[in-house]
Amino acid sequence: MPDKNEEKQKGILAKIEGYVFKKLSASPIVNKITPEKEEEISDNLVRLISKYQLGGLFGGFFEVLKPFSIIFSNVIMLPVSPFLYFFGVDGFRYVDFFEKSDNIERLQEKLKKLT
């Protein structure tokens, strides 16, 4: 016969699971990024890179990343993206952003204009 504490624990876990599932299912995760949001993300990244004067470093990094962008976004960024919410960053949008190699080319062009 189940103990009351076990039932209480199962109830709490079910509530947590329901909350997390509701949060994840409420926000579109896969390829739901708008062109306006892509532009905003690219502007933010270029502004951050130029602020710390890392244009040369990231120019080479983006050149290497371009052919592997879908692998980078799904293997490296996707597992990290839920934790980026603690820093106020919508990580899933960045996964969608880096999944397209066109966005990486856009970043490179903007960095070249600044240098």
Phi and psi in degrees as a GROMACS rama.xvg file:
@    title "Ramachandran Plot"
@    xaxis  label "Phi"
@    yaxis  label "Psi"
@TYPE xy
-67.1032  142.02  PRO-2
-78.9714  154.089  ASP-3
-63.8772  -33.4995  LYS-4
-66.4268  -38.4632  ASN-5
-65.0481  -42.2058  GLU-6
-64.3207  -39.1829  GLU-7
-64.633  -42.5896  LYS-8
-62.9454  -44.2787  GLN-9
-62.085  -36.7952  LYS-10
-65.522  -41.8601  GLY-11
-65.9529  -44.6696  ILE-12
-62.9076  -38.2913  LEU-13
-65.1002  -39.0274  ALA-14
-64.8743  -43.6448  LYS-15
-63.2862  -45.2476  ILE-16
-61.7515  -42.1631  GLU-17
-63.6336  -40.6781  GLY-18
-64.5873  -47.3656  TYR-19
-63.6776  -43.8772  VAL-20
-62.2677  -41.0252  PHE-21
-64.7658  -41.9567  LYS-22
-64.2309  -44.7565  LYS-23
-70.6749  -36.0047  LEU-24
-78.8737  -21.8585  SER-25
-75.3369  -29.7246  ALA-26
-100.412  124.616  SER-27
-65.8856  132.809  PRO-28
-105.326  -46.9764  ILE-29
-96.9504  116.63  VAL-30
52.2755  41.5416  ASN-31
-112.805  32.0363  LYS-32
-93.3185  134.839  ILE-33
-86.7013  158.865  THR-34
-60.3966  -33.137  PRO-35
-65.3869  -40.8948  GLU-36
-68.795  -36.5089  LYS-37
-60.8057  -42.6157  GLU-38
-65.3106  -41.437  GLU-39
-63.1376  -43.9728  GLU-40
-64.4091  -43.7369  ILE-41
-64.7838  -38.6395  SER-42
-63.9691  -42.0706  ASP-43
-63.2341  -43.4911  ASN-44
-65.5791  -42.7173  LEU-45
-65.0748  -40.2948  VAL-46
-63.2813  -42.1729  ARG-47
-67.4186  -42.2144  LEU-48
-65.4579  -42.5343  ILE-49
-72.3027  -29.5258  SER-50
-61.1856  -40.1031  LYS-51
-97.5061  8.99237  TYR-52
53.7554  50.8231  GLN-53
-113.077  26.1543  LEU-54
-61.0521  -43.7963  GLY-55
-65.3647  -42.1917  GLY-56
-64.2935  -48.5087  LEU-57
-75.1229  -24.2679  PHE-58
-60.4975  -44.9902  GLY-59
-69.259  -38.4304  GLY-60
-63.0486  -43.4392  PHE-61
-68.2762  -31.35  PHE-62
-65.2161  -40.5248  GLU-63
-72.889  -34.8838  VAL-64
-73.7083  -27.6275  LEU-65
-51.4817  -50.131  LYS-66
-71.0924  -19.8183  PRO-67
-110.23  23.5006  PHE-68
-62.5095  -40.0905  SER-69
-68.5228  -35.9857  ILE-70
-68.9255  -45.0708  ILE-71
-58.561  -46.0477  PHE-72
-68.3357  -37.0909  SER-73
-88.3019  -30.2363  ASN-74
-91.289  -38.3892  VAL-75
-100.003  -48.1697  ILE-76
-79.3673  -35.0469  MET-77
-61.65  -45.4055  LEU-78
-66.5668  -25.5368  PRO-79
-86.9559  -23.956  VAL-80
-58.7369  -36.3992  SER-81
-62.2465  -30.5463  PRO-82
-76.7169  -18.7742  PHE-83
-70.2177  -19.4914  LEU-84
-62.5067  -28.4572  TYR-85
-66.1768  -22.4468  PHE-86
-101.791  8.88006  PHE-87
79.5599  20.1922  GLY-88
-112.58  131.145  VAL-89
-80.0682  88.9123  ASP-90
-61.5296  -34.7684  GLY-91
-66.79  -30.972  PHE-92
-67.4474  -36.8693  ARG-93
-69.0181  -33.0858  TYR-94
-62.4846  -46.7553  VAL-95
-63.3476  -37.1542  ASP-96
-64.7231  -48.7991  PHE-97
-76.7979  -9.15187  PHE-98
-70.1624  -25.0826  GLU-99
-98.7606  124.543  LYS-100
-70.2345  -20.8972  SER-101
-63.0468  -35.6601  ASP-102
-67.7469  -34.2775  ASN-103
-68.9692  -38.5386  ILE-104
-62.9095  -39.5753  GLU-105
-61.9696  -41.6713  ARG-106
-61.4089  -43.6864  LEU-107
-61.8979  -42.5037  GLN-108
-63.7815  -42.047  GLU-109
-67.0368  -36.8787  LYS-110
-67.5014  -36.6856  LEU-111
-66.0583  -35.6896  LYS-112
-65.8349  -34.561  LYS-113
-75.3106  -26.3528  LEU-114
